[in-house]
Structures are given as C-alpha cells and as structure tokens.
Amino acid sequence: MTDLKPWIGRAERIRDGDGYTYESLARDMAAGLGWTAAVDLAAALRGHVYGSPGGHPLHQDVRPLYDRLGWEQAALLAAWFRDVSNRPTDRGRTR
C-alpha cells in the first residue's frame, strides 16, 4: 500500500488558498505514484464521493485523504483522472 500521508498533507494545501488546487494534486499524484496507481487512488476516492466505497482495503485506506479533501475537491480530483485529455500519451510516464 502506498503511504498516503504526503498526499493528505498536500490536500491540506488546497484549503490554504495558496494556488495549490485539486489539479495540482492530481498531477503530483500521477508524477509521484505513476499513472496507474494514481488512477487506482482516484477510483477509490470516487467510491466515497458517491457514498458507496467498496470493500477493497484501498477504499478504506483513502478515507483520510477523502476527509481532508472534502466531497467537492475529491469529486474534482476523481473527475480529473477520468478526463481522457489528462491521460499520459508518453508510455514512459505511466510506470
């Protein structure tokens, strides 16, 4: 399992209003975790957004990140990963 503490800390920056946004967090997650792992986290967050997290341990592991982001920012982050224009085109970026 990925240590989510750094991402939770970055999510706090969104609330600080210093210009760090859900998009900044999404890009950092994709760069730091690799596309596939970041998409998995976003999918687990999406379960919380819809009010029905699955039974996979990852869904429970992302709960603190969801709580820090709040519903709106978590929804935006999850949607960012579903937008095909954000997907990497360079296979080297997907890890």
C-alpha positions in Angstrom: 0.0 0.0 0.0 1.1 3.5 -0.8 1.8 5.8 2.1 -0.9 8.4 1.8 0.4 10.9 4.4 2.3 13.0 1.8 -0.9 13.3 -0.3 -3.0 14.1 2.7 -0.6 16.9 3.6 -0.8 18.2 0.0 -4.6 18.1 0.2 -4.4 20.4 3.1 -2.6 23.0 0.9 -5.8 23.2 -1.2 -7.6 24.6 1.8 -4.8 27.1 2.4 -5.7 29.1 -0.8 -2.1 29.4 -1.9 -2.9 28.4 -5.5 -2.5 24.7 -5.0 -5.6 23.0 -6.5 -7.1 19.6 -7.0 -5.5 19.7 -10.4 -2.1 20.3 -8.8 -2.6 17.4 -6.5 -3.7 15.2 -9.4 -0.7 16.0 -11.5 1.6 15.5 -8.4 0.0 12.1 -7.7 0.4 11.0 -11.3 4.0 12.1 -11.4 4.8 10.7 -7.9 2.9 7.4 -8.0 2.7 6.7 -11.6 -0.5 6.9 -13.7 -1.9 3.5 -12.8 -1.5 3.8 -9.0 -2.9 7.4 -9.1 -5.9 6.3 -11.1 -6.5 3.5 -8.5 -6.5 6.0 -5.7 -8.8 8.3 -7.6 -11.2 5.4 -8.2 -11.2 4.6 -4.5 -11.9 8.2 -3.7 -14.8 8.2 -6.2 -16.4 5.5 -4.2 -16.5 7.8 -1.2 -17.8 10.7 -3.4 -20.7 8.5 -4.4 -21.3 7.3 -0.9 -20.5 3.7 -1.6 -16.9 2.8 -1.1 -16.1 -0.7 -2.0 -14.8 -3.4 0.2 -11.3 -3.3 -1.1 -8.8 -2.2 1.6 -7.7 0.7 -0.7 -11.2 2.2 -0.3 -10.7 2.3 3.4 -7.1 3.5 3.2 -8.1 6.6 1.2 -10.7 7.7 3.7 -8.3 10.1 5.5 -7.5 11.7 2.1 -11.2 12.0 1.3 -11.8 13.5 4.6 -9.1 16.1 4.1 -10.2 16.9 0.6 -13.9 17.1 1.3 -16.6 16.0 -1.0 -16.2 18.7 -3.7 -12.4 18.5 -4.0 -12.5 14.7 -4.0 -15.1 14.8 -6.8 -13.0 17.1 -8.8 -9.8 15.1 -8.3 -11.6 11.9 -9.3 -13.1 13.5 -12.4 -9.6 14.9 -13.4 -8.4 11.3 -13.8 -11.4 10.3 -15.8 -10.8 13.1 -18.4 -9.1 11.4 -21.3 -7.2 14.6 -22.1 -5.2 14.2 -18.9 -4.0 10.8 -19.7 -0.3 10.5 -20.4 0.5 10.0 -24.1 4.1 9.0 -23.4 4.3 5.4 -22.3 7.3 6.3 -20.2 5.1 8.4 -17.9 2.8 5.5 -17.0 5.3 3.5 -14.9 
